[in-house]
Amino acid sequence: MNIGGASFVADCDGALYWPEERLLAVADLHLEKGSGFAARGSLLPPYDTQDTLGRLSGLIERYAPRTVVALGDSFHDRGGGERLDRADRASLSAMQRGREWIWIAGNHDPDPMPGINGTHAEVLKVGPITFRHEPSGNDAVGEIGGHLHPVAVVLARGRGVRRRCFISNGHRMVMPAFGAYAGGLNVRHRAFAAIFGRNFTAHVMGSERVFAFSAAQCVG
């Protein structure tokens, strides 16, 4: 798929790979969301981080990127880094070894996490592409963001099927949330209309491939 003149591979696991730059991007990992909820008494099993990092490890093995960019809200809250257990911390460190790792600031994790390796940045520009957490309000060409957790509902065999998706108009993109416990916002929501208008494509994540649906094929 083409975004702002650059060619990307949208992976059905929810990551975006830029072969020319050997760059892998993921958005909204929300690591330690489960433990954060558990600490406040909510009965949400605190095993999401292991699942999320396991899927990310598989992507890194598949693509062998030179650079990994995490587009903000990588940790669910400011204490998420401190709650990482030893095994998950070792898993993350192993993935980071030998490559550049850039944490983009999100609204949940605006500051660097103590003891977590990698570079922290508000925005990252690589050639024609700008990576940021929250999509900007203007008609930015080459912008790739997260924050909104897009999901699409499409009709299949007479019923609505809801899946996470990439949403793009060819000029800019909002990526799906990668985190195991991350929720989703329907692509027909006005928040997406403010970015894309009425013309966009939802690249819906299937089990083995990504399927493209026009805005008109997506159900509100």
Secondary structure, DSSP 8 states (H G I E B T S, - for coil): -EETTEE-EE-TTS-EEETTTTEEEE----BTHHHHHHHTT----S-HHHHHHHHHHHHHHHH--SEEEE-S--BSSTTHHHH--HHHHHHHHHHHTTSEEEEE--SS--S--TT--SEEES-EEETTEEE-SS--SS--TTEEE-SS-EEEEEEETTEEEEEEEEEE-SSEEE----STT---EETTSHHHHHHHTT--EEEEE-SSSEEEEEGGGB--
